[in-house]
């Protein structure tokens, strides 16, 4: 019985990192993890915190990942609601 290691080899990981950093605008989960240089759990937690989701094909947008990487504060819905002004319509 053979044990299959699911983690890519070091050379494969370096090639994936080069492609992710240079070319692609949409990254898979594994490429996104390499791009951020963090674990899969960190990526999923931050994507949820920032409200970023995979598109229909299962890719993350690179500009969204740049916001996570920069450390930019996440915008909360509660903060947006506090700044929202609602006008009452006066009926005559």
NORFEN-V948129 format. One record per backbone hydrogen bond with DSSP energy under -1.0 kcal/mol. CO is the residue of the C=O (numbers start at 1). NH is the residue of the N-H. Records with the same first field share a line. If there is no record, write none. Layout:
CO->NH, NH
This chain:
9->13
10->14
11->15
12->16
13->17
14->18
15->19
16->20
17->21
18->22
19->23, 24
25->62
27->60
28->32
29->33
30->34
31->35
32->36
33->37, 38
39->43
40->44
41->45
42->46
43->47
44->48
45->49
46->50
47->52
55->58
59->55
60->27
61->65
62->66
63->67
64->68
65->69
66->70
67->72
76->80
77->81
78->82
79->83
